[in-house]
Amino acid sequence: MEYDGFHKNANRIFCVKTEGISGNKGFQALSAPLLAGDMLREKFPSIEAATFTADFFKEKKIKVSYNQKDFYEDGNIIV
């Protein structure tokens, strides 16, 4: 994963990929159900931690403030 390459142990970071069928179309997504993290940690004790992302702002711009500057971003996710 290019976006996590700066972490000291980047080779130990994994992303869950889901494949399925919705209606009559197949899909792939870099996501899983919210409780998948807990289930995977129980099944695989070597998993040290799990997190999730949420795409709540897909259609909306949100205001971001940093160092007394404001700007607007769209296409955001929550981690």
N, C-alpha and C positions, 0 to 999 in steps of 0.2 A: 504494500500500500504506500504509494508515494507520499500521501499527506501525513502519514505518521512516521516517516523516515527520520525525523529529528530526535525521536525518543531514544534514550540510551539502549533499551532492549526492544527496539522496533521489530526484531525478528520473532518476538513473543506475542505480538498483537495480531489478533485474528478478527475477521468479520464474518458473520453468518449470512449465507446466501439462501434464500427461499425460492423454490420453484413450485409452480402449481398451475392449476387451470381455473379460470374464472369465466363462467359461461361456456363458450366453446373455444376460448382463446387461451393459449399457454402464456405464462409470464415468468419472469425472473426478477427478483428484487434483493437488494442488499439490506434485508430486514428479516425480522422474525417476530412472533407474538411476544408481547411484553413479558410474560412469565417464562420465556425460553431461557433466559439467563439463570434463573433459579434452578430450573430443571437440569440444565447442562452442568451447573456446578455440583449438583447432587450426584449426577451420573459420572462425571469426570472430576474427581477430587484435585487433579493437577491444575484446574482452572482457579486462578487466584482471585480474580475479580471479573465482574461483568457490568456493562452499562447499556444504555439504550439511547436512541435518538428519536426525536419526534418532529415531524414536519407540520407544525401548527400554522406556519406563516406562509404557506405556499403561494397564496394569492395576494398577500398584503405586504406592504412595506412596513418595517419597524424602525423606530428611532433608536439610534445607538449613540451614546455619549461617551467620550474619552478625552481626558485632558482638557476639559472645558470646551470641547468642540462637539457639535452635533452633526450627524449625518444619517441618511436613510438607506437601508439595505433591503433587498427583497430576495426571495428564494432561500430563506433561512431555515435552519434546523436547531433544535435544542438537544444538547448532549448532557 
